[in-house]
Amino acid sequence: MIRKTGSETRVSFSLPLYRGKSRVRIALAGMPMAGKSTLFRAVSSTSVQSGELGDTQSTYKRCIVQVGLDEANVVDLPSVQSFFGQSPRDLVALKYLLWGDQLPAISAHEPGGPPAPFAPPDVIIQVADAASLDRHLEMTLELCELGRPIVLALNRSDEATSRGIHINAELLAKKLGIPVIETVATKGHGISDLFEAAVKAVRDGIKPVPPPASSHISAALAPVAKVLANPEVDEAFRVPAPFLLNQIVSDNRFFLDELKMHFPELVDELIGLKGVAAKALPRRLADELHADRHHRAATLFEAVSRIGGDRSNRGWRFWLDELFLDPRWGLIGSLLVFALVLFFVFEVGTWLDSITAARLIEAVSVWQPTSTLGVVGRAVVDGLIGLVGIVVPFMIPLVLLLVTLEETGIMHRIAFVLDRAFHKIGLHGSIAVPFLLGLGCNVPALSAAAVTAKGRERVLASLLITFVPCSARSAIILALAGKYLGGFGVFAIFFLTMIVIGVLGRLLSKRYPESGPGQVQVIPPYGMPRFSTLISTTWERTSDILTIVTPLLVIGSVVLALLAHIGADQIINTLLTPISAWWLGLPIVLGVPILFGVLRKELSLLMIYQAMGTFEIGQYLDWVQITTFLIFLTFYVPCVSTFAVMLKTIGRKEALFSVSLSVGVALLVSGVVRLVLELMRVLL
């Protein structure tokens, strides 16, 4: 838990921490169609191990997952119908839950070894369908006999409510003696609470007490239980006594055969006692035990549920979650949000630009100094105007909107949905938040990635984040593409960015094959942002404009103006002719803006104006040239400050690789796009 006291931030956590070799082992168990695998995918890493349980064709999936400060080895087991059946697939899953790779003495003779090459779970998460909970509670009663901590996930709780099934999770937890958490795995609801409860169950060491069978059954089976209460039997089977009793009297072939093989002297006595018990009951023992479990599960369901009445409250929160978290519509909803953000910034930015920078440009247009001092003065003014023209109309509105999305909880939902897409490029969903922060500025995005991820995922995320168009690059795209290419041009450039990031992610994931742990993402409730928080957070993310951007803009403007004043810019432009003119098809005078764009992306737009000698560059650049130049700037090295942060977070080697990668991608993509557009222009 994180608490802020004044200027101090305190982090409290429980001991022991489960990390490294002491990770918590969590098994996901449940009946078919309960949503178990959906839950696993929601928290899994990008590299999932899989294998077969025993000699069956039943496969498990396994990965490491980050749960707060703890780590867990999570195993997604094949679905199970019952642990009292005769199915080999159910039996091998049961063997793993009981023994893992540490088989008991009774199984030493079995060929093929243990059912799985890893230890048994520390805690079992049973995923149950809340809309059909009465059926799944029978398995809950079975799992309670295994002697391990259990957490019950009432999955699809939203669907249960929509059907008029209302479950009192607190009362159910009290009656079962285990944590019960309502979840909606497809939408991320309750997942963080579920895994925190699982880790806490291990830390507290609380195991459920198996609910006893009905009194008439317990009385009839008491003599059988007395015979099985043998220390040698306990040591040989290594299972809880109530569980072994129920398996024997239910005629489970595996346990009966092992009992006959290792304790033949007990078999005749047990058969006789089972016969006596069967005469005292209305049905055969196996049927009576099953009927009793069914009755207890039904009684429990009736006690904790209410059918009918008001159905789910499908208010605005419900429909927003349908838009942002639904597996089918979530990605469309996320893209719609970003499209609206860009449209809003474009419309508002155009208006703000017309009443700020445009008027300043008009006011100083008559000042054309020729002396060195005058040139420096005009350069300072141009730098400040360039700052106003980028920050006021475009950067501040964009950052403000992103902060609003975070404070309302929408950003976290977008990150959850994007988790599925991020897995395809070798990353997990928690990295989505730093990527979204990158739309504001790559510097805090890299810092957030350094905190969120480590090792391979930190490096891979950092390399890809530099291709996310920050507010400075977005401002240039919105300013130039919005003015000369229209809304479609703006959308096309941002869409191209997504494609390039996706392709690079797939390629780079092969360069960094190792995978980090999965993440349990928190889906906060919707909330109204506080005005003070919006202002303070926006200022925090844009405050470096005064300390870093403004000096760089002014100094860069002065340097560029002096280079032009003494004619040195022509030398640089000539040296860069193969890139600027031959490959990119741009005027030679744009060589300097290309080179000095690494100081700060805000400088690029200003340097274009200065190099072209006008703020109306559409008079000298056609739509193909503007598109080519914008694409090059979008993928080119973000800025010096970004490079400095990368040196700190991923090291010099990877930072230099990032620079060479961005230069190569910028040249390749912009050059290819230019050739395609030129071909289109010829054909059309």
Secondary structure, DSSP 4 states (H G I P E B T S, - for coil): -EEEETTEEEE---SS---GGGPEEEEEE--TTSSHHHHHHHH--SS-EEEESTTSS-EEEEEEEEETTEEEEEEEPPP-S-TTS--HHHHHHHHHHHHTT---GGGTT-TT--SSSSPPPSEEEEEEEGGGHHHHHHHHHHHGGGSS-EEEEEETHHHHHHTTEEE-HHHHHHHHTS-EEE-BTTTTBTHHHHHHHHHHHHHHT--PPPPPPPHHHHHHHHHHHHHH--HHHHHHH-S-HHHHHHHHHTT-HHHHHHHHHH-HHHHHHHHHHHHHHHHTSSS-HHHHHHHHHHHHHHHHHHHHEEESSS----SHHHHHHHHHT-TTTHHHHHHHHHHHHHHHHHHHHHHHHHHTHHHHHHHHTT----SHHHHHHHHHHHHHHHHHHHIIIIIHHHHHHHHHHHHHTHHHHHHHHHHHHHHTTT--GGGHHHHHHHTT-HHHHHHHHHHH--HHHHHHHHHHHTTS--HHHHHHIIIIIHHHTHHHHHHHHHHHHHHHHHHHHHHHHHHS-----EE----PPP-PPPHHHHHHHHHHHHTHIIIIIHHHHHHHHHHHHHHHHHTHHHHHHHHTHIIIIIIT---GGGHHHHHHTTT-HHHHHHHHHHHHTSS-GGGT--HHHHHHHHHHHHHS---HHHHHHHHHHH-HHHHHHHHHHHHHHHHHHHHHHHHHHHHHHHH-
